[in-house]
C-alpha cells in the first residue's frame, strides 16, 4: 500500500507540473514573449530633426472628436544660399597713379628746325590727372634759351598726355611756343613722343636723377 500511495503522489505531481508549464506558455503567448505590441503614448513624440540644409514644415491637425492632435512633418527642397564672392569688395588692381606727381623733372632733348635742342620739363602742379609744367629749352649752337608754361591731362588708361602752351616766361628771338604729346613708359622710366609743329620731330625725356 505504501508503494502505491507514493506512485499515486508522483503521478499527481507530474500532472500539476504539466499544467503549470502549459499555463506559463499561455502567459508568454499573452504578452510576455516576442511579438508586436500596441503602446499608447501619453504624449506624442517630437518629430526627428531635419537633415542639414533641408527646410521642414510642421502641420498640426486636430480631427473632429479626437482627443490628441496629429502632427505631420513635410520636408521642403533644400534652399541654396549663395555666398558672397571671396574678397569681392577688393579691386583687382589699384588705379594707376600719375607719373608726373612722382617725378617732377624730366630731362632730355627734342628735334626741331633749329636742330637738336636740350629740354627740361619741370612739373609745377599736379591735380589728379591735370598737370602744369614749364617747358625749359636751350639750343647750345646758338645759345638761345627760353621757357614757357604748358598744361595737359594725363590718361592713366593709355599713359598718354598732350601738353599745350600757355604763356611765355622767357622768350628768345625767332622762337614760338609749341605743343608736345607722348607716352610715359609703364615703369616711369621714359616720356617720349613728338613736338607738334611743322619741321619738328621726336622728343625723349627721362626722370632726373
PyMOL commands that set and color helices and strands:
alter all, ss='L'
color gray80, all
select helices_A, chain A and resi 2-32+99-102
alter helices_A, ss='H'
color red, helices_A
select strands_A, chain A and resi 56-61+70-75+105-112+115-127+130-139+144-153+160-170+180-184+191-195+202-207
alter strands_A, ss='S'
color yellow, strands_A
deselect
rebuild
show_as cartoon
